[in-house]
Amino acid sequence: MKKITAKVLVLGTIMLSCGASFMWPINTIFIHNYLHKSLAVAGIVLFFNSLCNFIGNYIGGKMFDRLGGHKTAMINASIALIALMGLIINHNWPAFPIFLSMLGFGIGGTYTVINSSAAFIGGVDRYKVFNNIYMGSKIGSLIGTAICSVIVGIQISLVFVADFICVLGFLVMAYFLYNNPARIGKKEPAKKVSFKWKLTPGIGWIILFLNLTWVVNSQWGSNISTHLTDIGVSVGKYSFLWTINSLIVIVFLPVLNHFAGKRDWFKKIQVSYCLLLLWDL
């Protein structure tokens, strides 16, 4: 097998992001409107999904170091497929939160393979590789949410089937193309270097504002989604809202990167604008 390339990583990101975009816009809506659980319960379910995703990221990184990218991708994608198969067969309560948490774990480990592999690709600008991976995630979201806005009008449970097809496509591609970018773990043992991380005021402010940003952003997939359906916005239209969001990012991100990379004053404007958005919310 050929060694993994940046193009293959971006394609894998598009597949996974497309599959995830079928589900995350409607998770809270499905729990609250279809399974008739409270928003508090929906929040707990999403918490465990995110927690399992985090654990999947961590364990996926450990697996990548020991087993390599190919085996790690196959194992974690298989876990995600089993979870999706369970959701297709039984998406009632309490099967839904159990399989959703299992799905979060599998997808978390799979995404780690993409990011870790990108760091080991030689002969390319890694900044561009990671930027293209991010763009790939937005392209996947654009495709996934656009299709989701259509299929939820037919039957909302079809989103599980659509996600299953995307992850299956990734698994097939990973089997043939996600070979190890390097022989990880067979290098000469490096000397241990002591590293002391100091929390400076600048880093502290960055961590604080990132946390605030994610707290605000998470409301769109939880409370705001059910609020919009309560005031008459259909699930399909809510999903299409994220299609527009992804399209805006795809169109304007290259422009923002151009200014941010060459003009320091533009970075200050970006930060100030984010602070105004947080204040307005």
DOVEXKE-441938 format. One record per residue: x, y, z of N, C-alpha, C in turn. Coordinates in pm, whole numbers. Layout:
# DOVEXKE-441938
      nu      nv      nw     cau     cav     caw      cu      cv      cw
       X       Y       Z       X       Y       Z       X       Y       Z
...
***
This chain:
# DOVEXKE-441938
      nu      nv      nw     cau     cav     caw      cu      cv      cw
      83    -120       0       0       0       0      87     126       0
      37     229     -67     107     356     -67      92     425      67
     191     509      97     181     586     220      70     688     209
      13     723     321    -101     814     324     -58     953     275
    -148    1019     204    -120    1152     150    -217    1254     208
    -185    1381     188    -270    1489     239    -408    1485     174
    -414    1455      45    -542    1450     -26    -634    1342      33
    -575    1229      69    -653    1120     127    -707    1160     265
    -625    1234     340    -670    1280     472    -787    1377     459
    -778    1467     362    -887    1563     340   -1013    1491     297
    -999    1393     207   -1115    1316     162   -1179    1241     277
   -1097    1184     364   -1150    1115     482   -1223    1210     575
   -1168    1331     591   -1234    1431     674   -1371    1468     617
   -1378    1483     484   -1506    1516     420   -1609    1407     448
   -1567    1281     436   -1658    1169     459   -1710    1166     602
   -1617    1177     698   -1656    1171     839   -1742    1292     878
   -1702    1410     832   -1777    1531     864   -1916    1529     802
   -1924    1476     681   -2054    1463     614   -2145    1370     695
   -2090    1256     739   -2169    1163     818   -2213    1223     951
   -2120    1292    1019   -2154    1353    1148   -2259    1462    1132
   -2256    1532    1019   -2349    1643     996   -2492    1597     973
   -2510    1470     949   -2646    1418     942   -2711    1414    1080
   -2625    1401    1184   -2678    1374    1317   -2672    1489    1415
   -2554    1558    1425   -2541    1653    1534   -2642    1768    1529
   -2691    1812    1412   -2791    1919    1418   -2925    1875    1477
   -2952    1744    1473   -3085    1698    1515   -3083    1613    1641
   -2966    1596    1705   -2959    1511    1824   -3054    1557    1935
   -3044    1685    1971   -3130    1737    2079   -3276    1735    2038
   -3302    1770    1912   -3440    1768    1861   -3497    1627    1870
   -3416    1528    1833   -3463    1389    1836   -3492    1345    1978
   -3403    1379    2071   -3422    1339    2211   -3544    1408    2272
   -3558    1538    2244   -3664    1617    2308   -3800    1598    2239
   -3802    1607    2107   -3929    1605    2033   -3980    1466    1999
   -3887    1372    1979   -3927    1238    1934   -3922    1135    2047
   -3822    1149    2135   -3814    1056    2249   -3880    1115    2373
   -3923    1242    2363   -4000    1310    2469   -3927    1316    2602
   -3798    1351    2593   -3717    1371    2713   -3693    1520    2733
   -3666    1559    2855   -3644    1700    2886   -3512    1748    2826
   -3496    1881    2817   -3371    1937    2766   -3255    1908    2861
   -3285    1895    2989   -3180    1859    3086   -3125    1720    3055
   -3215    1627    3024   -3173    1491    2988   -3096    1494    2857
   -3145    1573    2761   -3076    1585    2632   -2935    1638    2652
   -2920    1735    2742   -2788    1791    2770   -2694    1688    2829
   -2748    1603    2916   -2666    1497    2977   -2621    1397    2870
   -2711    1364    2778   -2678    1270    2670   -2567    1328    2583
   -2579    1457    2547   -2477    1522    2466   -2344    1533    2542
   -2354    1550    2674   -2232    1556    2755   -2155    1424    2746
   -2225    1313    2761   -2158    1183    2754   -2108    1153    2613
   -2180    1201    2512   -2133    1187    2375   -2001    1261    2356
   -1995    1385    2407   -1872    1464    2396   -1760    1404    2481
   -1796    1354    2600   -1696    1292    2687   -1635    1169    2620
   -1719    1086    2562   -1670     966    2493   -1588    1004    2370
   -1626    1114    2305   -1548    1163    2191   -1408    1204    2237
   -1402    1272    2352   -1274    1313    2410   -1188    1192    2445
   -1251    1093    2510   -1179     970    2546   -1131     898    2421
   -1216     897    2317   -1177     836    2190   -1058     906    2129
   -1055    1040    2139    -939    1116    2091    -811    1072    2161
    -820    1061    2292    -701    1028    2372    -654     885    2344
    -747     791    2352    -710     650    2330    -667     630    2184
    -733     701    2093    -694     691    1953    -551     736    1931
    -508     839    2005    -370     884    1995    -272     779    2047
    -309     715    2158    -224     608    2211    -215     490    2114
    -329     457    2053    -331     347    1955    -249     383    1833
    -256     508    1792    -179     552    1675     -30     534    1699
      16     567    1819     158     554    1852     202     408    1854
     115     319    1898     153     178    1914     119      92    1792
       3     118    1730     -43      33    1621     -27      96    1483
     -11     228    1479      -5     295    1350    -143     343    1306
    -145     427    1204    -270     487    1158    -368     391    1097
    -318     291    1022    -407     200     951    -496     120    1045
    -434      51    1138    -510     -32    1232    -600      53    1322
    -549     169    1364    -628     256    1450    -754     305    1379
    -739     343    1252    -854     388    1173    -955     276    1155
    -907     156    1126    -997      43    1104   -1074       8    1231
   -1006       5    1345   -1071     -33    1471   -1176      69    1511
   -1138     197    1509   -1231     299    1556   -1347     321    1459
   -1321     313    1330   -1430     325    1233   -1527     207    1246
   -1474      89    1279   -1560     -28    1300   -1649      -9    1422
   -1592      50    1528   -1672      79    1649   -1786     174    1614
   -1754     278    1535   -1857     373    1493   -1965     306    1408
   -1924     215    1321   -2021     143    1237   -2114      55    1320
   -2058     -13    1419   -2140     -98    1507   -2243     -12    1580
   -2199     106    1628   -2291     197    1699   -2402     245    1605
   -2366     279    1482   -2467     326    1386   -2562     214    1347
   -2510      93    1336   -2597     -21    1308   -2697     -40    1421
   -2649     -21    1544   -2739     -30    1659   -2845      79    1655
   -2808     202    1614   -2904     312    1606   -3008     287    1497
   -2966     226    1388   -3059     195    1279   -3163      92    1326
   -3115      -8    1400   -3205    -115    1447   -3293     -67    1561
   -3232       7    1655   -3307      51    1774   -3260     191    1815
   -3341     292    1785   -3308     429    1825   -3409     482    1926
   -3463     392    2005   -3553     431    2114   -3470     453    2241
   -3541     483    2350   -3474     503    2480   -3469     372    2556
   -3356     331    2619   -3230     403    2636   -3123     365    2536
   -3160     294    2428   -3061     251    2330   -2993     370    2263
   -3070     477    2238   -3015     593    2167   -2894     654    2238
   -2903     691    2368   -2785     751    2432   -2666     656    2443
   -2694     526    2457   -2584     429    2467   -2508     421    2336
   -2581     406    2225   -2516     396    2095   -2455     529    2052
   -2516     641    2095   -2461     772    2059   -2327     794    2128
   -2315     751    2254   -2188     762    2325   -2082     672    2260
   -2123     553    2221   -2033     460    2153   -1987     519    2020
   -2078     584    1951   -2045     649    1824   -1944     761    1847
   -1965     840    1952   -1871     948    1984   -1731     897    2008
   -1720     783    2077   -1589     724    2103   -1521     682    1972
   -1594     612    1887   -1536     565    1761   -1495     678    1669
   -1580     778    1655   -1549     890    1568   -1433     972    1624
   -1427     986    1758   -1317    1058    1820   -1182     995    1787
   -1174     864    1799   -1050     794    1766   -1016     801    1620
   -1118     803    1535   -1094     809    1390   -1041     945    1348
   -1097    1051    1403   -1048    1185    1372    -903    1204    1418
    -867    1139    1528    -730    1148    1578    -631    1092    1476
    -671     987    1406    -585     928    1303    -556    1031    1194
    -658    1106    1155    -641    1205    1049    -544    1314    1094
    -567    1369    1213    -481    1478    1261    -338    1430    1290
    -326    1310    1346    -193    1258    1377    -117    1225    1249
    -186    1169    1151    -121    1137    1024     -73    1262     954
    -151    1370     965    -113    1496     901      19    1548     956
      44    1523    1083     167    1571    1146     289    1494    1100
     270    1376    1041     382    1292    1000     407    1296     849
     327    1370     775     348    1378     631     465    1472     602
     562    1423     528     680    1502     498     672    1567     360
     753    1669     341     762    1734     211     648    1828     178
     566    1862     276     453    1952     251     446    2056     363
     376    2163     334     353    2266     435     242    2218     528
     278    2185     653     179    2127     745      68    2226     778
     101    2356     776      -2    2457     800    -113    2445     695
     -72    2426     569    -170    2414     462    -248    2282     474
    -177    2177     519    -245    2048     535    -356    2057     638
    -326    2114     754    -427    2127     860    -538    2224     819
    -501    2328     746    -602    2422     698    -695    2354     598
    -638    2270     510    -720    2197     413    -809    2093     481
    -758    2034     589    -840    1940     665    -960    2011     726
    -935    2131     779   -1046    2210     834   -1147    2246     725
   -1096    2286     609   -1185    2317     497   -1264    2193     455
   -1197    2076     461   -1265    1952     428   -1380    1923     523
   -1359    1955     652   -1466    1934     750   -1586    2024     719
   -1560    2146     672   -1669    2237     638   -1740    2195     509
   -1664    2142     415   -1726    2090     293   -1816    1971     327
   -1767    1884     416   -1848    1772     460   -1975    1818     531
   -1961    1922     615   -2078    1976     684   -2177    2036     585
   -2125    2103     484   -2210    2162     380   -2293    2054     310
   -2227    1946     271   -2296    1837     201   -2392    1765     294
   -2344    1732     414   -2425    1655     509   -2550    1727     554
   -2536    1853     592   -2654    1928     640   -2753    1955     526
   -2701    1973     404   -2791    1995     289   -2876    1871     262
   -2811    1754     266   -2885    1629     244   -2978    1601     362
   -2928    1630     484   -3010    1608     604   -3138    1689     600
   -3131    1811     549   -3251    1896     541   -3358    1836     453
   -3316    1746     363   -3412    1680     272   -3464    1551     334
   -3373    1466     386   -3416    1334     430   -3495    1337     561
   -3474    1441     645   -3554    1446     767   -3701    1472     736
   -3726    1530     619   -3864    1550     578   -3930    1420     537
   -3849    1321     501   -3901    1189     464   -3919    1104     589
   -3810    1084     661   -3813    1010     787   -3684    1042     863
   -3698    1089     984   -3582    1137    1058   -3482    1025    1090
   -3528     903    1101   -3437     792    1132   -3344     760    1016
   -3372     815     896   -3285     791     781   -3148     856     800
   -3137     951     894   -3007    1014     918   -2906     912     969
   -2953     811    1041   -2862     707    1091   -2809     623     975
   -2895     596     878   -2854     520     760   -2753     601     679
   -2779     730     662   -2689     816     585   -2551     825     651
   -2551     838     783   -2424     842     857   -2351     710     843
   -2424     599     850   -2365     466     835   -2295     452     699
   -2358     501     593   -2301     492     458   -2171     571     450
   -2168     690     511   -2047     774     508   -1932     708     583
   -1959     656     702   -1854     593     782   -1807     464     714
   -1899     391     651   -1861     270     577   -1769     306     461
   -1802     417     392   -1715     463     284   -1576     497     334
   -1570     560     452   -1441     593     511   -1364     465     547
   -1434     367     601   -1369     241     641   -1308     172     520
   -1380     169     409   -1328     107     286   -1205     183     237
   -1214     317     238   -1101     397     193    -981     379     286
   -1007     374     419    -898     356     515    -829     222     496
    -904     119     460    -847     -14     440    -742     -13     328
    -770      61     222    -680      62     107    -577     175     109
    -612     289     170    -528     408     153    -466     463     281
    -519     424     399    -467     482     523    -353     399     579
    -249     384     498    -131     315     548     -52     411     635
      39     357     714     115     440     808     204     539     733
     200     668     770     286     766     706     432     752     743
     456     684     853     595     663     897     596     544     991
     711     486    1009     723     375    1102     732     428    1244
     616     455    1300     610     516    1431     644     413    1538
     722     453    1632     753     365    1744     878     281    1722
     942     290    1599    1061     211    1572    1185     300    1560
    1170     424    1597    1284     514    1595    1369     493    1720
    1489     549    1713    1577     540    1830    1514     616    1946
    1517     559    2063    1455     629    2176    1522     763    2203
    1439     864    2210    1492     999    2232    1515    1022    2381
    1605    1113    2408    1631    1146    2548    1514    1224    2604
    1482    1193    2727    1371    1261    2792    1410    1405    2824
    1323    1494    2783    1347    1636    2807    1242    1687    2904
    1288    1745    3012    1194    1798    3111    1130    1925    3055
     999    1935    3071     927    2050    3018     830    2100    3124
     844    2226    3157     757    2288    3255     667    2389    3185
     538    2364    3193     441    2452    3129     393    2555    3230
     406    2681    3192     368    2789    3280     247    2862    3223
     146    2878    3305      25    2947    3262      46    3098    3274
      72    3161    3162      90    3305    3159     -46    3373    3146
     -54    3503    3178    -182    3574    3164    -239    3567    3022
    -150    3576    2923    -196    3570    2784    -261    3436    2751
    -196    3326    2791    -251    3193    2766    -380    3174    2845
    -383    3227    2966    -503    3217    3049    -623    3284    2984
    -602    3404    2927    -712    3473    2858    -758    3396    2735
    -663    3338    2662    -699    3259    2544    -785    3139    2583
    -744    3068    2690    -821    2952    2737    -961    2995    2781
    -969    3107    2852   -1098    3156    2900   -1192    3188    2785
   -1143    3263    2686   -1228    3304    2575   -1263    3186    2485
   -1172    3089    2472   -1205    2969    2394   -1318    2891    2461
   -1310    2880    2594   -1416    2811    2668   -1549    2883    2655
   -1547    3016    2667   -1670    3094    2652   -1728    3078    2512
   -1640    3077    2412   -1685    3063    2274   -1753    2929    2252
   -1694    2822    2307   -1751    2689    2288   -1880    2671    2368
   -1887    2734    2483   -2012    2729    2561   -2126    2792    2482
   -2097    2908    2422   -2198    2976    2341   -2231    2894    2216
   -2129    2843    2149   -2149    2768    2026   -2230    2640    2049
   -2210    2577    2163   -2281    2452    2192   -2431    2472    2207
   -2472    2595    2233   -2616    2621    2248   -2692    2601    2117
   -2621    2620    2005   -2687    2604    1875   -2730    2460    1852
   -2649    2367    1898   -2682    2226    1879   -2769    2169    1990
   -2797    2250    2093   -2877    2199    2205   -3004    2282    2223
   -2998    2388    2301   -3119    2462    2336   -3182    2537    2219
   -3098    2601    2137   -3152    2682    2027   -3223    2596    1924
   -3173    2475    1902   -3234    2387    1801   -3380    2356    1836
   -3406    2322    1962   -3543    2292    2002   -3628    2419    2010
   -3565    2531    2044   -3639    2658    2049   -3690    2695    1910
   -3607    2675    1808   -3648    2708    1672   -3763    2619    1624
   -3757    2492    1660   -3867    2403    1622   -3995    2438    1698
   -3980    2488    1821   -4097    2528    1900   -4168    2650    1840
   -4092    2737    1773   -4153    2857    1715   -4191    2837    1569
   -4187    2711    1524   -4240    2680    1392   -4138    2653    1283
   -4009    2658    1315   -3906    2627    1215   -3893    2475    1204
   -3905    2422    1083   -3897    2278    1065   -3755    2228    1087
   -3742    2099    1113   -3610    2038    1132   -3526    2051    1006
   -3591    2035     891   -3520    2048     764   -3463    2186     743
   -3541    2290     778   -3493    2427     762   -3382    2458     863
   -3392    2401     983   -3286    2421    1082   -3156    2359    1033
   -3163    2240     974   -3044    2175     920   -2986    2256     804
   -3075    2312     722   -3028    2392     608   -2959    2520     654
   -2995    2567     773   -2927    2683     830   -2778    2657     846
   -2743    2533     882   -2602    2497     897   -2536    2477     761
   -2614    2447     659   -2560    2443     523   -2512    2582     483
   -2594    2682     512   -2557    2821     481   -2434    2862     562
   -2431    2821     690   -2317    2853     775   -2187    2796     718
   -2189    2671     676   -2070    2607     619   -2030    2673     488
   -2128    2711     408   -2100    2776     280   -2030    2910     302
   -2075    2985     402   -2013    3115     433   -1867    3095     475
   -1843    2993     558   -1705    2965     603   -1617    2929     485
   -1667    2843     396   -1588    2798     280   -1554    2915     189
   -1649    3007     171   -1628    3121      80   -1533    3224     140
   -1551    3255     268   -1478    3366     327   -1350    3327     401
   -1333    3198     435   -1214    3159     510   -1084    3189     435
   -1074    3161     304    -951    3196     232    -920    3346     239
   -1023    3429     234   -1003    3574     244    -951    3611     382
   -1012    3552     487    -968    3580     623    -824    3534     646
    -790    3417     592    -653    3366     607    -552    3458     539
    -593    3517     426    -504    3608     353    -471    3731     437
    -573    3789     499    -551    3909     580    -481    3874     712
    -525    3763     774    -468    3726     904    -321    3689     895
    -281    3635     782    -142    3593     766     -46    3707     739
     -98    3823     695     -10    3931     654     -29    4061     732
    -137    4071     805    -166    4198     873    -202    4172    1019
    -118    4218    1109    -142    4197    1252    -266    4272    1300
    -293    4388    1238    -409    4466    1282    -539    4391    1257
    -540    4305    1154    -662    4231    1123    -690    4127    1230
    -584    4068    1288    -602    3971    1395    -668    4035    1517
    -628    4161    1545    -688    4232    1657    -837    4258    1632
    -870    4287    1506   -1011    4308    1470   -1090    4180    1488
   -1031    4067    1449   -1098    3937    1465   -1130    3910    1612
   -1032    3931    1699   -1052    3906    1841   -1158    4000    1897
   -1151    4128    1859   -1248    4227    1908   -1389    4192    1863
   -1402    4144    1740   -1534    4107    1687   -1592    3989    1763
   -1506    3891    1795   -1553    3775    1873   -1601    3818    2011
   -1529    3912    2072   -1569    3960    2203   -1704    4033    2197
   -1726    4109    2090   -1855    4178    2073   -1969    4078    2056
   -1943    3969    1984   -2046    3865    1967   -2080    3801    2101
   -1979    3771    2181   -2002    3712    2312   -2082    3808    2402
   -2048    3936    2395   -2117    4037    2475   -2263    4048    2431
   -2285    4043    2299   -2421    4057    2245   -2509    3938    2287
   -2444    3817    2289   -2521    3699    2328   -2552    3701    2477
***
